[in-house]
Amino acid sequence: MGTAGVTGNRFGLIGFGASSSHGTPGHKHSVGGGDFGTAAQLSTAAGSLVTSGSREDGYSGIDVALNDYIFRSGAAINVILITDENRDTLSGSTNTYASTLSLLQSKNALLNAVINVDFSSDANSGALGIDGTDSYFEAALGAFTSETGSNSVDASGSSNNGSIDDYVNLALASGGAAWDLKKLRDGGNTADAFTAALVDIKVAEIIVQPPAEVPVPAAAFLFAPALLGFLGLRRKAKNDLA
């Protein structure tokens, strides 16, 4: 994994599930006692996520992530949204697909959606994920391959097609990628390949952050998990956000 030019990574954690006992959608979780912390502190903070949320609005999570945090000048911003279902639109919400995409673009932020959607290409099925340039990523004995060329990539065969409209299209339009959460849940070599692909591609996006194709000295990751895990974690946290 190449990390040249990437320093000072910071991690934040946003919950976007809510019930009568767990606040409102789009809320911060402390990481290391503040808004941002280290990867290890993020892992610990994930223990504060719960499964009692009855309404999950990922757009609300993105809104809080990009409006309620103070970023360092020159920081590359990546939002990784993890959920096992499509969006629950909140009553009275003003967050729409168009407004959320505009917000991502105004912050020069990339969205990566990790969701329950099956990805395939003309040549194969069961891809780990796809991006908006007709690239798809496949597992290869605990590693991954990135395929491009004549293959057109789509998201198909999903029982959760609402997530395609809500999150896949949004992630690709932002310049990010979309990933199959089930591959992470499979464990073993498949989960290793999933983690390798997501980590390597995230690093590449930080180094070449649109629209300026130059290295940036600092990187800030914002995670908006709604079900389980994040980079490097293949097991469920004791308390996951639903």
PASEBA-1860 file (N, C-alpha, C; in nm, 3 decimals):
! residues 242
1> MGTAGVTG> 0.085/-0.119/0.000/0.000/0.000/0.000/0.088/0.124/0.000 ~ 0.071/0.211/-0.099/0.152/0.331/-0.105/0.094/0.441/-0.019 ~ 0.180/0.503/0.065/0.131/0.608/0.154/0.212/0.736/0.141 ~ 0.292/0.749/0.034/0.375/0.868/0.019/0.289/0.993/0.014 ~ 0.328/1.093/0.090/0.256/1.220/0.090/0.136/1.223/0.182 ~ 0.109/1.114/0.254/-0.007/1.110/0.343/0.041/1.112/0.487 ~ 0.004/1.214/0.560/0.043/1.226/0.700/-0.074/1.274/0.783 ~ -0.066/1.250/0.912/-0.161/1.309/1.005/-0.305/1.267/0.985
9> NRFGLIGF> -0.328/1.140/0.949/-0.466/1.095/0.931/-0.546/1.113/1.059 ~ -0.669/1.158/1.045/-0.760/1.171/1.158/-0.891/1.101/1.124 ~ -0.955/1.047/1.226/-1.075/0.967/1.205/-1.188/1.021/1.291 ~ -1.306/1.035/1.230/-1.425/1.074/1.303/-1.532/0.967/1.287 ~ -1.631/0.969/1.373/-1.735/0.867/1.373/-1.873/0.932/1.384 ~ -1.959/0.901/1.289/-2.095/0.955/1.286/-2.194/0.839/1.291 ~ -2.294/0.850/1.377/-2.405/0.757/1.377/-2.522/0.820/1.303 ~ -2.602/0.738/1.234/-2.719/0.795/1.168/-2.841/0.704/1.183
17> GASSSHGT> -2.846/0.629/1.290/-2.965/0.554/1.326/-3.024/0.613/1.451 ~ -3.154/0.612/1.463/-3.218/0.675/1.579/-3.339/0.596/1.623 ~ -3.365/0.604/1.751/-3.488/0.553/1.810/-3.518/0.642/1.929 ~ -3.625/0.613/2.000/-3.662/0.696/2.115/-3.554/0.693/2.222 ~ -3.472/0.588/2.223/-3.369/0.574/2.326/-3.229/0.611/2.277 ~ -3.217/0.654/2.151/-3.082/0.678/2.099/-3.078/0.800/2.009 ~ -3.112/0.915/2.063/-3.087/1.040/1.995/-3.156/1.053/1.861 ~ -3.092/1.127/1.775/-3.148/1.157/1.643/-3.051/1.111/1.534
25> PGHKHSVG> -3.101/1.087/1.415/-3.011/1.055/1.304/-2.910/1.167/1.282 ~ -2.792/1.131/1.239/-2.688/1.229/1.216/-2.634/1.285/1.344 ~ -2.555/1.207/1.419/-2.500/1.254/1.545/-2.356/1.206/1.561 ~ -2.275/1.290/1.625/-2.135/1.258/1.646/-2.117/1.155/1.756 ~ -2.014/1.073/1.740/-1.963/0.988/1.848/-1.821/1.033/1.879 ~ -1.789/1.050/2.004/-1.655/1.093/2.043/-1.551/0.989/2.003 ~ -1.439/1.036/1.950/-1.326/0.950/1.916/-1.205/1.001/1.993 ~ -1.161/0.926/2.092/-1.047/0.968/2.172/-1.073/1.094/2.253
33> GGDFGTAA> -1.200/1.118/2.288/-1.233/1.234/2.368/-1.264/1.359/2.288 ~ -1.265/1.349/2.155/-1.293/1.465/2.072/-1.358/1.425/1.941 ~ -1.363/1.518/1.849/-1.424/1.488/1.719/-1.339/1.392/1.638 ~ -1.206/1.407/1.645/-1.115/1.325/1.567/-1.020/1.250/1.658 ~ -0.976/1.133/1.612/-0.878/1.056/1.686/-0.800/0.965/1.593 ~ -0.725/0.874/1.654/-0.645/0.780/1.577/-0.731/0.662/1.533 ~ -0.673/0.577/1.448/-0.745/0.457/1.404/-0.778/0.368/1.522 ~ -0.685/0.354/1.617/-0.709/0.272/1.735/-0.823/0.330/1.819
41> QLSTAAGS> -0.826/0.462/1.833/-0.934/0.526/1.909/-1.068/0.512/1.837 ~ -1.065/0.512/1.704/-1.187/0.489/1.628/-1.240/0.349/1.655 ~ -1.151/0.251/1.660/-1.193/0.113/1.688/-1.263/0.104/1.823 ~ -1.207/0.172/1.923/-1.268/0.173/2.055/-1.403/0.245/2.052 ~ -1.408/0.357/1.982/-1.531/0.436/1.977/-1.645/0.360/1.913 ~ -1.613/0.266/1.823/-1.718/0.190/1.756/-1.802/0.110/1.854 ~ -1.747/0.085/1.975/-1.823/0.015/2.077/-1.942/0.093/2.127 ~ -1.948/0.223/2.096/-2.063/0.305/2.139/-2.179/0.297/2.042
49> LVTSGSRE> -2.160/0.231/1.928/-2.269/0.216/1.832/-2.369/0.113/1.881 ~ -2.496/0.134/1.854/-2.600/0.047/1.905/-2.686/-0.008/1.791 ~ -2.767/-0.108/1.821/-2.851/-0.172/1.720/-2.998/-0.136/1.735 ~ -3.028/-0.038/1.817/-3.167/-0.008/1.846/-3.227/0.098/1.754 ~ -3.147/0.148/1.660/-3.200/0.252/1.573/-3.312/0.199/1.483 ~ -3.420/0.273/1.475/-3.533/0.230/1.391/-3.543/0.312/1.264 ~ -3.469/0.423/1.256/-3.469/0.508/1.137/-3.323/0.533/1.099 ~ -3.289/0.503/0.974/-3.152/0.521/0.929/-3.149/0.613/0.808
57> DGYSGIDV> -3.097/0.731/0.827/-3.090/0.829/0.719/-2.944/0.864/0.693 ~ -2.884/0.797/0.595/-2.744/0.821/0.564/-2.717/0.962/0.518 ~ -2.815/1.025/0.453/-2.795/1.163/0.409/-2.779/1.256/0.530 ~ -2.852/1.226/0.637/-2.837/1.305/0.759/-2.697/1.287/0.817 ~ -2.645/1.164/0.811/-2.510/1.139/0.860/-2.406/1.216/0.780 ~ -2.421/1.217/0.647/-2.327/1.290/0.563/-2.335/1.440/0.591 ~ -2.457/1.490/0.613/-2.477/1.631/0.642/-2.402/1.672/0.768 ~ -2.414/1.593/0.873/-2.345/1.623/0.999/-2.194/1.612/0.980
65> ALNDYIFR> -2.150/1.508/0.909/-2.007/1.486/0.889/-1.940/1.604/0.821 ~ -2.008/1.662/0.723/-1.944/1.767/0.644/-1.974/1.908/0.692 ~ -2.076/1.924/0.774/-2.110/2.058/0.822/-2.072/2.084/0.967 ~ -2.062/1.979/1.047/-2.042/1.998/1.191/-1.900/1.972/1.237 ~ -1.811/1.937/1.145/-1.670/1.916/1.179/-1.586/2.029/1.122 ~ -1.477/2.060/1.189/-1.382/2.160/1.140/-1.261/2.087/1.084 ~ -1.236/2.103/0.955/-1.126/2.034/0.888/-1.005/2.125/0.877 ~ -0.888/2.062/0.876/-0.766/2.136/0.855/-0.755/2.180/0.709
73> SGAAINVI> -0.690/2.292/0.688/-0.668/2.340/0.552/-0.586/2.238/0.473 ~ -0.633/2.203/0.355/-0.561/2.110/0.271/-0.590/1.965/0.298 ~ -0.678/1.937/0.395/-0.708/1.797/0.427/-0.793/1.735/0.318 ~ -0.763/1.609/0.286/-0.847/1.531/0.195/-0.955/1.463/0.277 ~ -1.079/1.473/0.233/-1.191/1.423/0.311/-1.254/1.304/0.240 ~ -1.260/1.192/0.309/-1.329/1.074/0.258/-1.438/1.035/0.356 ~ -1.559/1.020/0.308/-1.670/0.972/0.389/-1.695/0.827/0.350 ~ -1.690/0.738/0.447/-1.722/0.598/0.422/-1.849/0.566/0.498
81> LITDENRD> -1.956/0.544/0.423/-2.087/0.518/0.481/-2.115/0.369/0.475 ~ -2.147/0.310/0.589/-2.171/0.166/0.597/-2.312/0.142/0.648 ~ -2.392/0.071/0.569/-2.529/0.042/0.609/-2.577/-0.084/0.539 ~ -2.670/-0.155/0.603/-2.723/-0.277/0.543/-2.862/-0.256/0.485 ~ -2.907/-0.133/0.474/-3.038/-0.108/0.416/-3.041/0.027/0.347 ~ -3.147/0.050/0.270/-3.157/0.177/0.201/-3.199/0.288/0.297 ~ -3.205/0.408/0.246/-3.228/0.524/0.329/-3.370/0.530/0.383 ~ -3.384/0.567/0.510/-3.512/0.603/0.568/-3.521/0.755/0.564
89> TLSGSTNT> -3.604/0.808/0.478/-3.617/0.953/0.467/-3.694/1.007/0.587 ~ -3.634/1.097/0.660/-3.695/1.149/0.781/-3.802/1.253/0.748 ~ -3.908/1.252/0.826/-4.013/1.350/0.808/-3.957/1.491/0.826 ~ -3.983/1.576/0.730/-3.935/1.714/0.737/-3.791/1.733/0.693 ~ -3.724/1.625/0.650/-3.585/1.637/0.609/-3.573/1.720/0.482 ~ -3.471/1.804/0.478/-3.443/1.881/0.358/-3.326/1.822/0.279 ~ -3.273/1.710/0.327/-3.161/1.645/0.259/-3.213/1.561/0.142 ~ -3.169/1.593/0.022/-3.207/1.519/-0.096/-3.081/1.465/-0.164
97> YASTLSLL> -3.101/1.381/-0.265/-2.986/1.333/-0.342/-2.907/1.452/-0.397 ~ -2.978/1.548/-0.458/-2.911/1.662/-0.521/-2.837/1.747/-0.420 ~ -2.901/1.774/-0.305/-2.836/1.859/-0.205/-2.717/1.788/-0.141 ~ -2.729/1.656/-0.124/-2.619/1.581/-0.064/-2.500/1.573/-0.158 ~ -2.525/1.552/-0.287/-2.417/1.552/-0.385/-2.352/1.690/-0.392 ~ -2.431/1.794/-0.389/-2.378/1.930/-0.392/-2.289/1.956/-0.271 ~ -2.331/1.906/-0.155/-2.252/1.923/-0.033/-2.119/1.851/-0.045 ~ -2.121/1.727/-0.091/-1.997/1.652/-0.111/-1.903/1.726/-0.205
105> QSKNALLN> -1.957/1.777/-0.314/-1.874/1.846/-0.412/-1.820/1.977/-0.358 ~ -1.900/2.047/-0.279/-1.855/2.175/-0.224/-1.741/2.157/-0.124 ~ -1.737/2.041/-0.058/-1.631/2.011/0.038/-1.517/1.933/-0.027 ~ -1.528/1.907/-0.158/-1.430/1.826/-0.230/-1.411/1.692/-0.160 ~ -1.523/1.634/-0.118/-1.522/1.508/-0.041/-1.568/1.393/-0.128 ~ -1.507/1.278/-0.108/-1.546/1.157/-0.179/-1.630/1.069/-0.088 ~ -1.735/1.010/-0.144/-1.818/0.916/-0.070/-1.790/0.774/-0.116 ~ -1.771/0.685/-0.022/-1.763/0.542/-0.049/-1.875/0.475/0.029
113> AVINVDFS> -1.962/0.406/-0.043/-2.079/0.343/0.017/-2.055/0.193/0.028 ~ -2.061/0.141/0.151/-2.045/-0.002/0.177/-2.183/-0.054/0.216 ~ -2.246/-0.128/0.126/-2.388/-0.158/0.140/-2.420/-0.300/0.092 ~ -2.544/-0.344/0.114/-2.589/-0.476/0.071/-2.636/-0.471/-0.075 ~ -2.543/-0.466/-0.167/-2.574/-0.466/-0.309/-2.475/-0.558/-0.379 ~ -2.525/-0.640/-0.471/-2.438/-0.729/-0.548/-2.386/-0.655/-0.671 ~ -2.253/-0.659/-0.690/-2.191/-0.591/-0.803/-2.140/-0.693/-0.904 ~ -2.148/-0.657/-1.030/-2.102/-0.748/-1.135/-2.053/-0.667/-1.254
121> SDANSGAL> -1.984/-0.736/-1.343/-1.944/-0.676/-1.469/-1.990/-0.768/-1.581 ~ -1.966/-0.729/-1.703/-2.001/-0.816/-1.815/-1.923/-0.946/-1.810 ~ -1.802/-0.939/-1.755/-1.713/-1.056/-1.756/-1.730/-1.145/-1.635 ~ -1.781/-1.093/-1.525/-1.781/-1.171/-1.402/-1.889/-1.118/-1.310 ~ -1.912/-1.190/-1.202/-2.006/-1.146/-1.100/-1.937/-1.155/-0.964 ~ -2.000/-1.102/-0.864/-1.945/-1.112/-0.730/-1.827/-1.021/-0.704 ~ -1.824/-0.903/-0.767/-1.714/-0.810/-0.746/-1.720/-0.753/-0.605 ~ -1.603/-0.717/-0.551/-1.595/-0.654/-0.420/-1.659/-0.515/-0.425
129> GIDGTDSY> -1.639/-0.445/-0.535/-1.693/-0.311/-0.548/-1.669/-0.257/-0.687 ~ -1.720/-0.137/-0.711/-1.707/-0.072/-0.841/-1.679/0.076/-0.820 ~ -1.626/0.140/-0.925/-1.620/0.286/-0.922/-1.687/0.341/-1.047 ~ -1.678/0.471/-1.066/-1.751/0.534/-1.174/-1.677/0.539/-1.306 ~ -1.563/0.467/-1.314/-1.483/0.470/-1.437/-1.481/0.334/-1.506 ~ -1.586/0.254/-1.484/-1.595/0.118/-1.538/-1.484/0.029/-1.485 ~ -1.441/0.054/-1.361/-1.348/-0.034/-1.293/-1.424/-0.118/-1.193 ~ -1.380/-0.241/-1.173/-1.437/-0.322/-1.067/-1.324/-0.398/-0.998
137> FEAALGAF> -1.348/-0.438/-0.874/-1.244/-0.495/-0.789/-1.286/-0.635/-0.747 ~ -1.196/-0.731/-0.765/-1.229/-0.870/-0.738/-1.131/-0.931/-0.638 ~ -1.180/-1.028/-0.560/-1.097/-1.099/-0.463/-1.002/-1.194/-0.535 ~ -0.879/-1.204/-0.482/-0.779/-1.294/-0.540/-0.689/-1.346/-0.428 ~ -0.735/-1.453/-0.361/-0.657/-1.521/-0.256/-0.611/-1.424/-0.147 ~ -0.704/-1.350/-0.093/-0.674/-1.258/0.016/-0.626/-1.123/-0.031 ~ -0.596/-1.110/-0.160/-0.561/-0.983/-0.220/-0.673/-0.943/-0.315 ~ -0.648/-0.846/-0.403/-0.753/-0.806/-0.496/-0.692/-0.767/-0.629
145> TSETGSNS> -0.774/-0.771/-0.731/-0.734/-0.721/-0.862/-0.830/-0.610/-0.902 ~ -0.777/-0.514/-0.976/-0.857/-0.404/-1.028/-0.864/-0.419/-1.179 ~ -0.986/-0.433/-1.232/-1.005/-0.459/-1.374/-1.071/-0.338/-1.440 ~ -1.020/-0.302/-1.555/-1.079/-0.194/-1.634/-1.079/-0.234/-1.781 ~ -1.136/-0.151/-1.864/-1.135/-0.178/-2.007/-1.275/-0.184/-2.064 ~ -1.303/-0.292/-2.138/-1.429/-0.301/-2.210/-1.545/-0.343/-2.122 ~ -1.517/-0.381/-1.998/-1.624/-0.427/-1.910/-1.709/-0.309/-1.863 ~ -1.837/-0.316/-1.887/-1.928/-0.218/-1.827/-1.972/-0.273/-1.692
153> VDASGSSN> -1.976/-0.187/-1.593/-2.002/-0.231/-1.457/-2.138/-0.178/-1.413 ~ -2.215/-0.263/-1.350/-2.343/-0.219/-1.297/-2.366/-0.282/-1.160 ~ -2.470/-0.240/-1.095/-2.510/-0.297/-0.968/-2.641/-0.369/-0.992 ~ -2.640/-0.501/-0.979/-2.758/-0.578/-1.015/-2.778/-0.693/-0.919 ~ -2.891/-0.758/-0.929/-2.917/-0.876/-0.849/-2.936/-0.847/-0.702 ~ -2.968/-0.726/-0.667/-2.980/-0.690/-0.526/-3.124/-0.698/-0.480 ~ -3.143/-0.749/-0.359/-3.275/-0.746/-0.298/-3.299/-0.612/-0.230 ~ -3.201/-0.526/-0.235/-3.207/-0.397/-0.167/-3.181/-0.286/-0.269
161> NGSIDDYV> -3.262/-0.284/-0.374/-3.235/-0.194/-0.486/-3.248/-0.047/-0.449 ~ -3.321/-0.016/-0.341/-3.328/0.122/-0.298/-3.192/0.179/-0.266 ~ -3.099/0.094/-0.222/-2.965/0.141/-0.189/-2.890/0.187/-0.312 ~ -2.925/0.133/-0.429/-2.860/0.177/-0.553/-2.895/0.323/-0.579 ~ -3.023/0.355/-0.573/-3.066/0.492/-0.595/-3.016/0.585/-0.485 ~ -3.020/0.538/-0.360/-2.986/0.623/-0.247/-2.836/0.647/-0.234 ~ -2.756/0.541/-0.250/-2.615/0.549/-0.212/-2.516/0.514/-0.323 ~ -2.543/0.411/-0.404/-2.447/0.373/-0.507/-2.429/0.487/-0.606
169> NLALASGG> -2.538/0.536/-0.661/-2.529/0.643/-0.761/-2.465/0.769/-0.702 ~ -2.495/0.796/-0.576/-2.438/0.914/-0.509/-2.287/0.899/-0.494 ~ -2.242/0.780/-0.451/-2.099/0.757/-0.433/-2.024/0.770/-0.565 ~ -2.078/0.711/-0.671/-2.010/0.717/-0.800/-2.009/0.860/-0.855 ~ -2.117/0.933/-0.834/-2.124/1.070/-0.883/-2.025/1.160/-0.810 ~ -1.991/1.126/-0.686/-1.896/1.207/-0.608/-1.752/1.178/-0.647 ~ -1.731/1.072/-0.726/-1.596/1.030/-0.761/-1.544/0.919/-0.673 ~ -1.629/0.869/-0.584/-1.590/0.761/-0.494/-1.621/0.625/-0.553
177> AAWDLKKL> -1.658/0.531/-0.467/-1.684/0.394/-0.511/-1.793/0.334/-0.424 ~ -1.843/0.219/-0.467/-1.944/0.146/-0.391/-1.895/0.004/-0.369 ~ -1.927/-0.053/-0.252/-1.869/-0.179/-0.208/-1.977/-0.271/-0.153 ~ -1.955/-0.401/-0.167/-2.051/-0.501/-0.121/-2.020/-0.540/0.023 ~ -2.104/-0.497/0.115/-2.086/-0.526/0.257/-2.081/-0.676/0.285 ~ -2.153/-0.753/0.205/-2.156/-0.899/0.228/-2.019/-0.962/0.211 ~ -1.934/-0.902/0.128/-1.799/-0.956/0.109/-1.717/-0.941/0.236 ~ -1.737/-0.834/0.308/-1.669/-0.815/0.436/-1.719/-0.916/0.537
185> RDGGNTAD> -1.850/-0.943/0.534/-1.909/-1.038/0.628/-1.869/-1.182/0.600 ~ -1.824/-1.210/0.476/-1.788/-1.348/0.441/-1.669/-1.399/0.521 ~ -1.583/-1.308/0.567/-1.465/-1.349/0.643/-1.359/-1.413/0.554 ~ -1.253/-1.463/0.616/-1.148/-1.535/0.544/-1.081/-1.451/0.437 ~ -1.041/-1.519/0.328/-0.969/-1.452/0.220/-1.052/-1.343/0.154 ~ -1.184/-1.363/0.149/-1.269/-1.263/0.085/-1.267/-1.132/0.163 ~ -1.278/-1.143/0.296/-1.273/-1.022/0.379/-1.135/-0.958/0.373 ~ -1.029/-1.040/0.368/-0.894/-0.986/0.353/-0.882/-0.906/0.223
193> AFTAALVD> -0.938/-0.962/0.114/-0.934/-0.895/-0.015/-1.013/-0.765/-0.011 ~ -1.130/-0.770/0.053/-1.214/-0.651/0.066/-1.138/-0.540/0.138 ~ -1.076/-0.574/0.251/-1.003/-0.475/0.330/-0.885/-0.420/0.251 ~ -0.811/-0.508/0.182/-0.696/-0.462/0.103/-0.740/-0.365/-0.005 ~ -0.849/-0.397/-0.074/-0.897/-0.310/-0.182/-0.941/-0.176/-0.128 ~ -1.019/-0.177/-0.022/-1.071/-0.052/0.033/-0.959/0.036/0.086 ~ -0.863/-0.024/0.157/-0.752/0.054/0.212/-0.667/0.112/0.100 ~ -0.627/0.030/0.004/-0.540/0.079/-0.103/-0.607/0.188/-0.184
201> IKVAEIIV> -0.733/0.171/-0.215/-0.802/0.269/-0.297/-0.827/0.397/-0.219 ~ -0.852/0.386/-0.089/-0.867/0.507/-0.007/-0.738/0.587/-0.004 ~ -0.626/0.519/0.009/-0.497/0.590/0.009/-0.475/0.660/-0.123 ~ -0.506/0.593/-0.234/-0.490/0.654/-0.366/-0.577/0.778/-0.378 ~ -0.698/0.773/-0.324/-0.788/0.887/-0.334/-0.738/1.005/-0.251 ~ -0.671/0.976/-0.140/-0.617/1.084/-0.057/-0.503/1.154/-0.129 ~ -0.415/1.074/-0.192/-0.299/1.131/-0.259/-0.341/1.210/-0.382 ~ -0.439/1.162/-0.456/-0.489/1.230/-0.575/-0.634/1.267/-0.549
209> QPPAEVPV> -0.653/1.376/-0.479/-0.787/1.418/-0.438/-0.844/1.513/-0.542 ~ -0.962/1.486/-0.598/-1.016/1.577/-0.700/-1.054/1.711/-0.637 ~ -1.049/1.823/-0.715/-1.010/1.826/-0.855/-0.861/1.846/-0.876 ~ -0.786/1.880/-0.773/-0.643/1.907/-0.787/-0.565/1.778/-0.774 ~ -0.500/1.736/-0.881/-0.430/1.609/-0.882/-0.288/1.626/-0.828 ~ -0.280/1.665/-0.701/-0.152/1.682/-0.634/-0.161/1.619/-0.496 ~ -0.046/1.577/-0.439/-0.050/1.520/-0.303/-0.096/1.624/-0.203 ~ -0.164/1.580/-0.100/-0.205/1.669/0.008/-0.131/1.628/0.134
217> PAAAFLFA> -0.096/1.722/0.220/-0.014/1.689/0.336/-0.090/1.629/0.452 ~ -0.220/1.641/0.452/-0.297/1.590/0.565/-0.425/1.527/0.514 ~ -0.469/1.423/0.583/-0.589/1.354/0.539/-0.684/1.336/0.656 ~ -0.810/1.360/0.634/-0.911/1.340/0.737/-1.015/1.243/0.685 ~ -1.034/1.132/0.755/-1.137/1.037/0.720/-1.257/1.060/0.811 ~ -1.375/1.054/0.754/-1.497/1.054/0.834/-1.571/0.925/0.806 ~ -1.598/0.849/0.909/-1.671/0.724/0.893/-1.813/0.746/0.943 ~ -1.912/0.694/0.868/-2.050/0.701/0.911/-2.106/0.559/0.916
225> PALLGFLG> -2.061/0.475/1.010/-2.106/0.337/1.010/-2.249/0.325/1.058 ~ -2.324/0.237/0.995/-2.460/0.210/1.039/-2.481/0.064/1.066 ~ -2.382/-0.020/1.048/-2.402/-0.159/1.085/-2.280/-0.220/1.150 ~ -2.168/-0.229/1.081/-2.055/-0.295/1.143/-1.926/-0.246/1.087 ~ -1.822/-0.259/1.168/-1.686/-0.247/1.125/-1.650/-0.125/1.043 ~ -1.522/-0.115/1.019/-1.467/-0.019/0.928/-1.332/-0.075/0.888 ~ -1.246/0.001/0.827/-1.123/-0.052/0.770/-1.051/-0.145/0.867 ~ -1.021/-0.266/0.819/-0.940/-0.358/0.896/-1.017/-0.443/0.993
233> LRRKAKND> -1.143/-0.411/1.020/-1.220/-0.488/1.116/-1.314/-0.581/1.041 ~ -1.306/-0.711/1.069/-1.393/-0.807/1.001/-1.492/-0.870/1.098 ~ -1.483/-0.834/1.225/-1.577/-0.890/1.321/-1.674/-0.781/1.362 ~ -1.793/-0.822/1.404/-1.889/-0.724/1.452/-1.843/-0.663/1.584 ~ -1.866/-0.535/1.599/-1.849/-0.475/1.730/-1.959/-0.526/1.822 ~ -1.936/-0.519/1.952/-2.036/-0.571/2.046/-2.166/-0.495/2.032 ~ -2.159/-0.367/2.002/-2.280/-0.288/1.986/-2.271/-0.216/1.853 ~ -2.345/-0.264/1.755/-2.342/-0.206/1.622/-2.462/-0.114/1.603
241> LA> -2.442/-0.012/1.520/-2.550/0.080/1.493/-2.638/0.026/1.382 ~ -2.768/0.022/1.403/-2.861/-0.025/1.301/-2.946/0.090/1.253
END
